[in-house]
Amino acid sequence: MSWSYDLMQYHLRLQTSEGKVQVLQEVVFMSQCANDAKHLVPNKMRDFFCTINLDQEEVFRTQVVEKSLSPYFGEEFYFEIPRTFQWLSFYIYDKSVLQKDLRIGKVSIKKEDLCSYTGKENWFMLQPVDSNSEVQGKVHLELKLNELITDNGSVCQQLVVHIKECHGLPLINGQNCDPYATVSLVGPSRNDQKKTKVKKKTSNPQFNETFYFEVTRSSSYTKKSQFQVEEEDIEKLEVRVDLWNNGNLVQDVFLGEIKVPVKVLRNDSFQAWYLLQPRENGNKSSKTDDLGSLRLNICYTEDCVLPSEYYTSLRNLLLKSSDVQPISASAAYILSEVCRDKYDAVLPLVRLLLHHHKLVPFVAAVAELDLKDTQEANTIFRGNSLATRCVDEMMKIVGKHYLKVTLKPVIDEICESPKPCEIDPIKLREGDNVEINMENLRYYVDKVFREIVRSSISCPTLMCDVFYSLRHLAAKRFPNDPHVQYSAVSSFVFLRFFAVAVVSPHTFHLRPHHPDAQTCRTLTLISKAIQTLGSWGSLTKSKLSSFKETFMCEFFKTFQEEKFTESVKKFLDDVSSTESKEPSGLSEPVHLKEGEMYKRAQGRTRIGKKNFKKRWFCLTSREFTYHKQQDKEPIFTIPIKNILAVEKLDESSFNKKNMFQVLHGEKPLYIQANNCVEASEWIEALCRVTRCNQKRLSFYHPSAFLNGNWLCLVVSQLIFIDGDRETERIYSLFTINMFKLQKLEEACGSIAVYQGPRKEPDDYSNFTIEDSVATFHTLKQIIDIVEKLNESHEKYQKKRSSSAKYGSEENPIVGKVS
């Protein structure tokens, strides 16, 4: 049985109807796909691949695993979700060359259920796939019961159904659908159906049609009940709205339905959004045991982000942490102490401090505290302390482009034209020549090492500032060791940055897929070599004797040359300097992203209309181009320095989803991505590479230039880090760990802490309390701020609950809400 690990992180931003409160969700998935041979396709080897879908929109697809019944995909996916969704689904496909790919089964998890699986590893049985159960989107309805007096004087009830619009309907064959709706009044002995007009090429159709139904016929009334609706009749009636895609010459495709019992209306009028649901008979009975299973490990959080002014006190308290003496009494340090896993605290903390330009002094302060407990210079910054984790996270955030500039070309060469590099005698295959393999490995190591030591000019300024601080703190802590100032920096830049990226290029987006087993082994050997070469003084005899593997020791005997040590020294001097650096020294452009998308034609067709054509797009560190086909000469080129803005485009402009625009010196370039995640990634990549352009626009048009006019104009809000969101996440962590905060406050305020050791171990016995008075003061501030924010969140939740209507997205009892 084989396993595949998929690491995904999702961020979902929803704006409430009040326009003030943001609901943010973050989901981390680690999935293992393991299919028992007897459970997938019995008695026949097949070619399998897996897709990840938001509702019916495919956002990622694995490579095809050929001739297997227990496929190992081994791919990691990390992406943000830029829209709301109902279901996260995983589909297993049987690849076909001549026919349509066959969907074997699926695992679908409702968004509301994700939290119930948090922190647990669960097996999910693959379910059968039925087109009638595959739905997404919502419909806006207004329902009302009217009393009418007929010509003969009797009272009749009339149901008014106003179908206003739909939102988020799925794409059909990659294109917007042609939807229409049927509105029915269904009962035991009646099925009155009416139909809207077909709306062409849209996923957000505006119907605005009203239909009238007679609920209770006048002949069914008696004198006693002529002014009332018969209860038994109302109890059995329901309004059903079905959405369809008009197939023209082929069969219409079911898009979803909703059912609303008439009895809930009584004499009131209801207007709400309803999420489309699958047909009740959509999932036909099937022996799901024969389909296989999927194992998922899910971590899910949901944060309700209030307006920025609510976080002023907490934000200020966190931002002044680097000024608190001692640093262990600061709010930021206390956060890392009370969280069970330091990583939970480090991610939002680093992003918040980075956003407000307070990261460097904080890292210096916690690194100095870390050095107090370091007794030997050769173990400097080797643990998983708050300081090392902060630097690790900082390098991941600001060093993405640096890694691509430095490593992507050589990693591509290794993965696309692999040479055998195994030098472990135990793992050598029959016919392998260890001497040739050693030469191949030496070639790769030389090339990777050369690219790294030549890359200092591309190192981000923030990384240089942090390395500068660490270097001088280490020299101050160990004044008699002349090499410690270099090992303090190399322990991060070589061991925890470049070496990790080499061994896991897919994790750092240097490669789209997980390499095969042989390439992974080659990258592992290269990573080991880079770690050793980057360690200051690593080529000494004492270092060589410390190798666990004899074959690695023999391999490194060929590296005992002074030029390697001098190259490392010069590189570390450069990246730990505070001098400004410009990336203009790059000799060759680096490919950052490429893929197939649709672009709106720059010219006009013969009939005067502009159309959309499929093109291959390529983004490098110098230019943005598109081509008719991959590996062909570019048709159109935009230098990066000429890009003025990159923004998402309103769907209403061209009636198409997932569009964005690139503004440059000429006409805007309009592009349609294949899905919402791909569009978001392209926008982010283009924004990052153009962030330093001097001519970037402060204003942009989120709609198209049509009929000689821009549809609207707004201020650009390009923010890579949402400070309010990170502060809300920190507030949530403090709330979860309130008991520990209170216990720590008691400990600081007790005589036992002031004057002597504690008598019994407890949850806070391992906390660092250098100054109990200062720590007590900070804890009191944290607890007071958290309690006030609790009140604000409770007020919002009450307001949200009181304003909910039946069928609305806010009402949890309906069971159809997002």
C-alpha positions, 0 to 999 in steps of 0.5 A: 500500500502506497501513500501520498501526502498533499499539503494545502492551505486555504484562505477564504475571505467573505465580506458580510452584508454590513460591509464591515466584518470579514469572516476568514477561514484557513484550512490546512490539509495533509492528505494521503491517498491510498487505494487498495487494489481490490477497491479501485478497479478490480483485476485490471491495472489502470492509469490514475490521477486525482483532482482537487475541486472547489464545488465543481471547479477543478483547481489542481490535478496530479500527474498520472500514475500509470499501471497501478491499483494503489497509486502514489501521487506524492504531490503537495499543493499550497494555495489560497481560495479567493471565493466562497465555496460549499464543498471541497472534493477530491476525485479519483480518475481513470485516465483514458486516451481515446475516451473521456476520463472515467471518474472512479469516486470522490470524497466531498467534505462540506465546508461546515464539517471541516472543523469537526475533522480538525487535528484528526487523521480520518479515512474517507470512503470514496463515494460514487459520482453522479452528475445529479449530485454535483452542484454549486451556486445559490439562487435569490428568491422572494416568496409571498402568500397573498389572499385574493377574492375571486369573481364569485366572492370566495377567498383564494390563496395565491403564491408569488415566486419571484426568482431574482438571480443566481450566483456562482453556477458551475462552468460547463466544459470550461465555459460559462453556462446557458442557465434557465430555471423551472419553478414548480409548486409540488403537492400530492396531486399536483405539479404546476411548473413554469420556466424562465427565459434562458440566459446566455453565457453567464454563471451569474444570471439575472432572471427577475421573473415572477410566477403566480400559483393558486395554492388553495382552489376556491372550491375547496373552501367552506363557509367556516374556513373561507378566510383561512388556508386549509392546513392539511393542504399547506402542509403538503405543498412545496416550492421547487426551483430547478436550475438547468443548463440549456443544451441546445442540441444535446440533453440539458444539464442539471445544475441544482435545486432548492425546495421550500415548504409553503407552510413556512410562509404563512402570511409573511414574505421571505426574501433570501439566498438559498444554496443549490442542493443535489437531487435527493436521488442523486446518489444511487445506491452502490457498493462503496466498499469497492471504490477505495478510500482516502485519508485526510489530516485536516486543520481548520480555523475560522476567524471573524475579523472586525474593523481595524480600530478594534485591534488597536490596543492588541496590535500596539501591545504586540508591536512594542514587544521588541522594546520590552525589557526583558523580552520574555515579558513581552506580549509576543514572547508570551504568545509563543510560550502559551501556544502548545505548538510554537508554529501556531504563534510564529506564523501570524506574529512574523507576518504582523511584525513584518507588515509593520516593519518591526521584525528585525528588532524583535528577532534580534531580541529573542536571538539574544535571549536564545544565545544566553542558553547556548554554551558551545559555539558549534551548536549556535541556532541549531534548535527550534527556538522562537528565534530560529522559527521566526527567521525560518518563517521570515525567509519563507515569506520574503525569500521566495523570489530569491530562491527561484532566481538562484535555484530554479534553473539548476533544479530544472536541469536536475529534474528534467535531465537526471543523471545517476548519482547514487554513491551508497554501495548498499543502494547501488543498482546492478550495472551502476558505476560508483565512480561515474555516479560520484562524478555526476553528483560532484557536477550537480553539487558544484553547480548548485554551490556556485549558484548560491555563492554568486547569489548574494546580490539578489538576497532580500534586504530584510534577510541581510538585515536579520543576518547582520544582527545575528552575526554581531550578536554571535560575535558578542556572545563568543568573542574568542571564536572568530568563526562563530559570526559566520556559522551563525549566518550559515546555520540559517542560509545554508542549513535552513534555507537553501538545503531545505529548498533543494531537497523539497523543490515542490514545497518552495514552488521551484517545481510543479510536482514532487520529483520521482524517487530517483531524483528525490534521492539525488536532491537529498545527496546534493542537500547533504553536500550543500549543508556541509559545504555551507557550514563554516570550517566544515572541510576540516578533518574533524568535520569529515570524521563526524559523517555518519555515512562512510561514502559521504566522507569519501565523497567530501575528500575531493572538496578539501580545497581552500576556494570552497571555504573562501567562497562561503566566507565571501558569500556570508560577508555579503548577505550579512551586510547592510549595504543596499543591493540591486537585482540588476546584476542577474545575467539571465532572466529567471522563469517564475511561472508559466501556463496556458490561459485565455487572452482577449484579442488585442485587435478586432475580428472581421465582424468587429468583435473581439474574441478570446484565444488560448495562449501560453503565458510565461513570466520571467524576472524581466518580462511577461510574454504570451505565445501561440504554443509552448516553446514557440517565439513570443507573440507579445512581450511586456517588460516587467518595468513597464507594468503599471498595475495587475488587478482582478477584473469584475466578472460583469465586464466580459461576463466571464469568470477568473479574469484579471488585467495587466495595465502597461503602456499600451492597451490593457491586456485582459486574461482569463485563467482556468480557475479561481486559484490559478487566477489568484496565483498569477495576480500574486506572482505578477504583483510581486515581480512588479512591486518595485516598479516606480510607475506603479499606479495608485488607482486602477479600473476593476472593470473593462474599458468599454464604449470609450469609458471605464466602468469604475475607478477605485484605489488600489489595495494591493496588500500582501499581508493583512495586519488585521487578519493576523492580529485576529489570529493572535487574539484567537490563540490568546483566547484558546490559551486563556487558562494558561494566561491566567495561571501564568498571571497567578504565578507571577503574582505569587510570593513563590515566584517572587521569593522562591521556587514553586512547590509543584510542577504545572502547565506553566512550570516550563515558562520563562519568567525572568521578571515576574513584575514586568511579565505580570503587567503584560499579562494583565494587559493581554487578558483585559484586551482579549476580554474586550475583544470577546465582547465585540465578537459576541455583539457581532454574533448576536447581531448576525443571529438576530438578522438571519432569515429562513433560507438565508446564508446566515441561518445555521438551522437551514442546513443549506448555508455557506 
